[in-house]
Amino acid sequence: MDEVQRICDFFLPLKNIDSLICEIAEQRNELHNTENSLSPSREEFVVATKLLVDRLSHEKSLDRTVLSLRIGYYEFVDRWLMTRKQPLRCFAGRSSCQVTPNGEITSCAVRWTNDGFMGSLREERYDFHKIWRSDQARRIRNSIKKGECACPLCNAYYGSLICSPLSLAKTMLIHGYLKGFDMIRKTAWK
């Protein structure tokens, strides 16, 4: 987190670098780090991502669409850090899922626990559709829809953004893709 400038200085001059991102450190069962306190404070996260955005907004070789989406993600995390509530309706378990190394289907990395598993590919003879349409999968989707969980998971955010056309359009408009690249720098964290 304290090395954002140094990381940019190292990677941006390299050939074929078209994007840099930072994601908030999380405690997750899949990472086997639930006993560790990893997440930065809101203030630390905002300082680090603002430095990154300021630096990247001047790089003409970077993709504007990707950068606009990243800035939207950073603001999403900032709102999550303030409230610990889901700032955008989550579509995990609807727009995407994950498969564990043991063949369990789960809605997302955060719900990588027994109560978050939709089913086992091995137990269902690799019939994904049977698991996807199961009562357990419906219970998990309803739990997510009710807001019984909230997280800053990047992949779930992007999947949810795609399923929310109005939020996607707003993100792209606010963060410069449709208004011009210089607008990114002017609108980020006013």
C-alpha positions as semicolon CSV with decimal commas, in nm:
position;residue;x (nm);y (nm);z (nm)
1;M;0,000;0,000;0,000
2;D;0,286;0,235;0,075
3;E;0,462;0,138;-0,246
4;V;0,207;0,252;-0,508
5;Q;0,441;0,505;-0,670
6;R;0,731;0,260;-0,674
7;I;0,513;-0,015;-0,824
8;C;0,391;0,221;-1,097
9;D;0,749;0,336;-1,165
10;F;0,856;-0,024;-1,212
11;F;0,568;-0,163;-1,418
12;L;0,443;0,120;-1,637
13;P;0,762;0,152;-1,847
14;L;0,748;-0,221;-1,933
15;K;0,622;-0,326;-2,274
16;N;0,265;-0,456;-2,301
17;I;0,142;-0,320;-1,968
18;D;-0,213;-0,210;-2,035
19;S;-0,357;-0,204;-1,684
20;L;-0,265;-0,187;-1,316
21;I;-0,509;-0,253;-1,035
22;C;-0,505;-0,277;-0,662
23;E;-0,766;-0,470;-0,472
24;I;-0,836;-0,450;-0,104
25;A;-0,683;-0,727;0,106
26;E;-0,951;-0,952;0,248
27;Q;-0,995;-1,234;0,490
28;R;-1,139;-1,529;0,297
29;N;-1,180;-1,900;0,362
30;E;-1,045;-1,987;0,017
31;L;-0,722;-1,803;0,098
32;H;-0,691;-1,971;0,441
33;N;-0,630;-1,635;0,605
34;T;-0,941;-1,582;0,818
35;E;-0,728;-1,549;1,130
36;N;-0,528;-1,256;0,991
37;S;-0,628;-0,893;0,999
38;L;-0,544;-0,771;0,650
39;S;-0,779;-0,497;0,539
40;P;-0,651;-0,141;0,542
41;S;-0,850;0,140;0,693
42;R;-1,076;0,339;0,464
43;E;-0,832;0,629;0,477
44;E;-0,535;0,409;0,380
45;F;-0,729;0,254;0,092
46;V;-0,844;0,591;-0,044
47;V;-0,491;0,736;-0,029
48;A;-0,341;0,435;-0,210
49;T;-0,607;0,418;-0,483
50;K;-0,608;0,794;-0,535
51;L;-0,232;0,783;-0,594
52;L;-0,281;0,498;-0,838
53;V;-0,562;0,672;-1,028
54;D;-0,372;1,001;-1,045
55;R;-0,070;0,820;-1,187
56;L;-0,263;0,601;-1,431
57;S;-0,483;0,882;-1,561
58;H;-0,174;1,033;-1,727
59;E;-0,074;0,711;-1,904
60;K;-0,201;0,733;-2,262
61;S;-0,125;0,366;-2,332
62;L;-0,377;0,240;-2,078
63;D;-0,726;0,139;-2,179
64;R;-0,980;0,407;-2,081
65;T;-1,265;0,159;-2,044
66;V;-1,071;-0,054;-1,800
67;L;-0,952;0,249;-1,605
68;S;-1,307;0,384;-1,581
69;L;-1,430;0,052;-1,444
70;R;-1,141;0,035;-1,197
71;I;-1,218;0,381;-1,063
72;G;-1,580;0,274;-1,019
73;Y;-1,457;-0,031;-0,826
74;Y;-1,240;0,183;-0,598
75;E;-1,537;0,405;-0,517
76;F;-1,750;0,095;-0,458
77;V;-1,493;-0,030;-0,204
78;D;-1,479;0,312;-0,042
79;R;-1,857;0,305;0,010
80;W;-1,836;-0,051;0,140
81;L;-1,564;0,048;0,387
82;M;-1,786;0,329;0,515
83;T;-2,101;0,119;0,564
84;R;-2,002;-0,249;0,546
85;K;-2,315;-0,284;0,332
86;Q;-2,334;-0,377;-0,035
87;P;-2,335;-0,047;-0,232
88;L;-2,449;-0,220;-0,552
89;R;-2,697;-0,506;-0,578
90;C;-2,487;-0,821;-0,590
91;F;-2,548;-1,076;-0,864
92;A;-2,298;-1,337;-0,740
93;G;-2,451;-1,679;-0,788
94;R;-2,653;-1,544;-1,079
95;S;-2,397;-1,389;-1,312
96;S;-2,105;-1,602;-1,198
97;C;-1,987;-1,874;-0,965
98;Q;-1,667;-2,038;-0,857
99;V;-1,556;-2,399;-0,855
100;T;-1,339;-2,505;-0,563
101;P;-1,046;-2,745;-0,611
102;N;-1,273;-3,015;-0,465
103;G;-1,547;-2,954;-0,721
104;E;-1,785;-2,757;-0,500
105;I;-1,983;-2,481;-0,670
106;T;-2,007;-2,159;-0,470
107;S;-2,160;-1,822;-0,554
108;C;-1,837;-1,631;-0,484
109;A;-1,507;-1,643;-0,301
110;V;-1,646;-1,475;0,010
111;R;-1,914;-1,740;0,059
112;W;-1,656;-2,017;0,029
113;T;-1,801;-2,202;0,329
114;N;-2,032;-2,497;0,376
115;D;-2,339;-2,273;0,393
116;G;-2,228;-2,103;0,071
117;F;-2,180;-2,414;-0,141
118;M;-2,450;-2,472;-0,400
119;G;-2,349;-2,832;-0,449
120;S;-2,076;-3,076;-0,547
121;L;-1,996;-3,156;-0,908
122;R;-1,863;-3,494;-0,804
123;E;-2,172;-3,583;-0,603
124;E;-2,401;-3,473;-0,886
125;R;-2,200;-3,661;-1,152
126;Y;-2,075;-3,331;-1,299
127;D;-2,426;-3,210;-1,379
128;F;-2,370;-2,836;-1,335
129;H;-2,727;-2,745;-1,433
130;K;-2,869;-2,967;-1,158
131;I;-2,660;-2,778;-0,900
132;W;-2,729;-2,436;-1,055
133;R;-3,107;-2,496;-1,038
134;S;-3,107;-2,662;-0,695
135;D;-3,297;-2,546;-0,386
136;Q;-2,964;-2,480;-0,215
137;A;-2,855;-2,251;-0,500
138;R;-3,190;-2,067;-0,476
139;R;-3,145;-2,022;-0,099
140;I;-2,797;-1,875;-0,151
141;R;-2,920;-1,640;-0,426
142;N;-3,207;-1,524;-0,203
143;S;-2,966;-1,465;0,085
144;I;-2,746;-1,250;-0,140
145;K;-3,049;-1,065;-0,276
146;K;-3,162;-0,986;0,081
147;G;-2,821;-0,837;0,155
148;E;-2,727;-1,097;0,414
149;C;-2,367;-1,060;0,304
150;A;-2,160;-0,770;0,180
151;C;-1,807;-0,760;0,049
152;P;-1,560;-0,568;-0,166
153;L;-1,493;-0,866;-0,396
154;C;-1,372;-0,733;-0,730
155;N;-1,506;-1,014;-0,949
156;A;-1,851;-1,000;-0,792
157;Y;-1,852;-0,622;-0,839
158;Y;-1,778;-0,642;-1,212
159;G;-2,036;-0,917;-1,266
160;S;-2,293;-0,715;-1,075
161;L;-2,209;-0,399;-1,266
162;I;-2,269;-0,575;-1,596
163;C;-2,608;-0,692;-1,465
164;S;-2,696;-0,334;-1,366
165;P;-2,701;-0,137;-1,694
166;L;-2,791;0,192;-1,526
167;S;-2,503;0,164;-1,277
168;L;-2,267;0,064;-1,557
169;A;-2,367;0,363;-1,771
170;K;-2,334;0,596;-1,471
171;T;-1,987;0,460;-1,392
172;M;-1,872;0,507;-1,750
173;L;-2,017;0,859;-1,772
174;I;-1,882;0,976;-1,438
175;H;-1,537;0,835;-1,490
176;G;-1,458;0,973;-1,826
177;Y;-1,504;0,702;-2,082
178;L;-1,783;0,882;-2,258
179;K;-1,672;1,235;-2,167
180;G;-1,303;1,208;-2,247
181;F;-1,000;1,073;-2,068
182;D;-0,913;1,395;-1,882
183;M;-1,246;1,379;-1,702
184;I;-1,124;1,074;-1,504
185;R;-0,869;1,280;-1,321
186;K;-1,116;1,562;-1,253
187;T;-1,396;1,343;-1,114
188;A;-1,215;1,087;-0,902
189;W;-1,264;1,152;-0,532
190;K;-1,374;1,515;-0,545
